[in-house]
Amino acid sequence: MLASLPKLAGYLSVTLFVTLLSVVPGLILAALLAVWKDQGSRIVSGGYRIFISFIRSTPFIVQLFVVYFGVPQLLSGLGVDVSDLPPLLFVLVIFALHVAGYGAEILRGSLAAIQPGEKEAAASLGMTDAQIYRRIVLPQAFVLSIPPLVNEVISTLKGTALIFNVGIVDVMRQAELMGGNSQRYLELYVDVAILYGAMIFALTLLGRALERHFRISEDTLTVIGGEYE
């Protein structure tokens, strides 16, 4: 059973690449969305709710197909040539948007947990709103959000198992191809499960290490919903 692990492990680079290039821009966008919601007007709040509702109320596989197949077709209809763009780009876009949607709600809860007096004190020192959020509020919000954000990274990592549906050759796609040749589907998919389990276990350990490093209390975890999956 384990004989296929080394060959399958060679395709983990695709899985990790998609995860990394989804999580980093996704969290940046999540921070911007959370701040805009915290500071925004009624119009901004309305747009935020529509985006979050779409991300959270539709199956991810549907979102993936809409962006991967639908957006290029839409752009081509508008006269925009996207034939030179790598298909993987559209996969990264929807994954990043998915991370942003869930991450924004996580950070919004953490922003609400920060004492208003801290922003008032910073404002009294002459800091602008941008400086207050960049130097004081967002760093604290990210620290408070470590457990649920790690869960979101884990969810994103698991979600990469769907990208073989759009022709990306990752661990799942390679297992399917190898299974087609050998008919050993059960063994190969068990090997895939082992690889994903190992990566998720490593991420969980990293999250707990960060939690201990920043000494996030159990009461704080309860407030922001930060238990690990």
MARGU-873716 format. One record per residue (C-alpha): residue in one letter; x, y, z. Coordinates in steps of 0.5 Angstrom, whole numbers, plus 500, padded with zeros to 3 digits. Layout:
BEGIN
aXYZ/...
***
This chain:
BEGIN
m500500500/l505505502/a509504496/s506509492/l507514497/p514517494/k511518487/l505521490/a509526495/g512529489/y506532487/l505535494/s509541491/v502543487/t498542493/l502547497/f503552492/v496553491/t495553499/l500558500/l499563494/s491562496/v492564503/v497570503/p493574498/g487571501/l489574508/i491581506/l484581502/a481579509/a484584513/l482590508/l475587508/a475587516/v477594516/w472596511/k467593515/d469596521/q470603518/g465603512/s459606510/r452603509/i454602502/v460598504/s457594509/g452592504/g457590499/y461586504/r455582506/i453580499/f460578498/i460574504/s454571503/f456568496/i462565499/r459562505/s452560502/t455556496/p458550495/f466551494/i466546487/v460551484/q465557486/l471554483/f467552476/v464559476/v471562476/y475557472/f470556466/g465562467/v470568468/p474566462/q468565458/l465572460/l472576459/s472573452/g465575451/l467582453/g473582448/v478581453/d483575451/v485571456/s488565452/d495567455/l493566462/p495560466/p489556468/l492555475/l491563476/f483562476/v484557481/l488561485/v483567485/i477563487/f481560493/a484567495/l477569495/h474564499/v480565504/a478572504/g471571505/y472566511/g478570514/a474577514/e469574518/i474571523/l478578523/r472582524/g470578531/s477579533/l477587531/a470587536/a474584542/i479589542/q478595547/p476601544/g480605548/e486603545/k484606538/e482612542/a489613545/a492612539/a488617536/s490622541/l497621540/g496624533/m496617529/t491617523/d486611522/a491607517/q496608522/i492605528/y490599524/r496598521/r500598527/i496597533/v489594531/l490589526/p497586529/q492584535/a487582531/f491577527/v494574534/l487573537/s485570530/i491565530/p487558532/p481560527/l485562522/v490556522/n483552521/e482556515/v488554512/i487547514/s480548510/t484551504/l489545504/k483540504/g480544499/t485543494/a483536493/l478539488/i482542483/f483535480/n476537477/v479542473/g485538470/i490541475/v495535476/d496535484/v496529489/m489527487/r489527480/q496523480/a492518484/e487517479/l491517474/m495511477/g489508479/g487508472/n493504470/s493499476/q486499479/r489500486/y484505487/l483504495/e491503496/l492510492/y487514496/v489511503/d496514501/v493520499/a489521506/i496519509/l499525506/y494530507/g493527514/a501529515/m500536513/i494537517/f497535523/a503539522/l499545521/t495543527/l502543531/l504550528/g498553530/r498550537/a506553538/l503560535/e498560540/r503558546/h508563544/f503569544/r499566550/i492566547/s488565553/e482559553/d477565555/t479569548/l479562544/t472562547/v470569545/i472568538/g471561536/g478559536/e478551537/y482547532/e478542528/
***
